[in-house]
Amino acid sequence: MKWTGKDANAEANFNSQATASTQAAPVEEKKETAKPAEKVAAPVKKAAPAKKEPSKVQKWKTWEVSNYGAETVHFKAEEVQTGMTFNFFNCEKTKIIIEGKCKNIMF
């Protein structure tokens, strides 16, 4: 920056202000105060999933079977047709017996 003013002392005044602004101001040291210990929350435990009732429902040519445990699900020949589909959801250790022929089985 160049000074273009008329005052003879302007340049000296400008230089003194410029050097004053570049000098670091004294930094005050902050004293740390003892903070109370923060309470740590216990970890959140996941709840057990809700037990759902077993269901065996026929929708058109589709059987939907869900939520069976260590049981046997038996489809007799009267309930099974050649073009049927069987869908099994959330069945664990379940024995499945289908008498006859079907189109598709999905586990």
C-alpha positions as CSV (number, residue, x, y, z in Angstrom):
1,M,0.0,0.0,0.0
2,K,1.2,3.4,-0.8
3,W,0.2,6.6,1.1
4,T,-1.0,9.5,-1.1
5,G,-2.1,11.9,1.6
6,K,-0.8,15.5,2.3
7,D,0.4,15.3,5.9
8,A,4.2,15.1,6.3
9,N,3.9,12.8,9.4
10,A,1.3,10.6,7.6
11,E,3.7,8.0,6.4
12,A,5.4,7.6,9.8
13,N,1.9,7.4,11.5
14,F,0.8,4.8,8.9
15,N,4.0,2.7,9.5
16,S,3.6,2.8,13.2
17,Q,-0.1,1.7,13.0
18,A,0.8,-1.1,10.5
19,T,3.6,-2.5,12.8
20,A,1.3,-2.3,15.8
21,S,-1.4,-4.4,14.1
22,T,1.1,-7.1,13.2
23,Q,2.4,-7.6,16.7
24,A,0.7,-10.3,18.6
25,A,-1.4,-9.2,21.5
26,P,-0.5,-10.8,24.9
27,V,-2.4,-14.0,25.4
28,E,-4.0,-14.6,28.8
29,E,-3.6,-18.1,30.1
30,K,-6.8,-19.7,31.2
31,K,-6.8,-21.8,34.3
32,E,-8.6,-25.0,33.9
33,T,-11.1,-25.7,36.5
34,A,-11.9,-29.2,37.7
35,K,-15.0,-30.5,35.9
36,P,-17.3,-32.9,37.6
37,A,-16.9,-36.5,36.3
38,E,-19.4,-37.1,33.5
39,K,-21.9,-39.9,34.0
40,V,-21.5,-42.6,31.4
41,A,-24.8,-44.2,30.4
42,A,-25.0,-48.0,30.5
43,P,-25.1,-49.6,27.0
44,V,-28.6,-50.1,25.6
45,K,-29.6,-53.7,25.4
46,K,-31.7,-54.8,22.5
47,A,-35.1,-56.2,23.3
48,A,-35.9,-59.7,22.3
49,P,-38.0,-59.8,19.1
50,A,-41.7,-60.2,19.7
51,K,-42.9,-63.8,19.2
52,K,-45.3,-64.0,16.3
53,E,-48.0,-66.6,15.9
54,P,-47.4,-69.3,13.3
55,S,-49.6,-68.9,10.2
56,K,-50.5,-71.1,7.3
57,V,-52.6,-69.1,4.7
58,Q,-53.6,-69.9,1.1
59,K,-53.8,-66.9,-1.2
60,W,-55.1,-68.0,-4.7
61,K,-52.5,-70.6,-5.8
62,T,-49.9,-69.7,-3.2
63,W,-49.5,-71.1,0.3
64,E,-47.7,-68.6,2.7
65,V,-46.3,-70.3,5.8
66,S,-44.5,-68.2,8.5
67,N,-43.2,-68.2,12.0
68,Y,-43.1,-72.0,12.6
69,G,-40.5,-73.4,15.0
70,A,-39.4,-77.0,15.5
71,E,-42.7,-78.4,14.2
72,T,-44.0,-80.4,11.2
73,V,-46.1,-78.6,8.6
74,H,-48.1,-81.1,6.5
75,F,-49.9,-80.3,3.2
76,K,-52.2,-83.2,2.2
77,A,-52.8,-84.2,-1.4
78,E,-56.2,-82.4,-1.3
79,E,-54.5,-79.1,-0.5
80,V,-51.8,-79.3,-3.2
81,Q,-52.3,-78.7,-7.0
82,T,-49.8,-78.8,-9.8
83,G,-49.5,-75.1,-10.3
84,M,-49.2,-74.1,-6.7
85,T,-46.4,-72.1,-5.1
86,F,-45.2,-72.5,-1.4
87,N,-43.5,-69.6,0.4
88,F,-41.9,-70.2,3.8
89,F,-40.9,-67.2,6.0
90,N,-39.1,-67.2,9.4
91,C,-39.4,-71.0,9.9
92,E,-36.6,-72.5,11.9
93,K,-36.0,-76.3,12.3
94,T,-39.4,-76.9,10.6
95,K,-40.2,-80.2,8.9
96,I,-42.3,-79.7,5.7
97,I,-44.3,-82.5,4.1
98,I,-45.9,-81.7,0.7
99,E,-48.0,-84.6,-0.8
100,G,-48.2,-84.2,-4.6
101,K,-46.6,-81.9,-7.1
102,C,-46.2,-78.2,-7.0
103,K,-44.8,-75.4,-9.2
104,N,-42.4,-73.6,-6.9
105,I,-41.1,-73.7,-3.3
106,M,-39.4,-70.7,-1.7
107,F,-37.7,-70.8,1.6
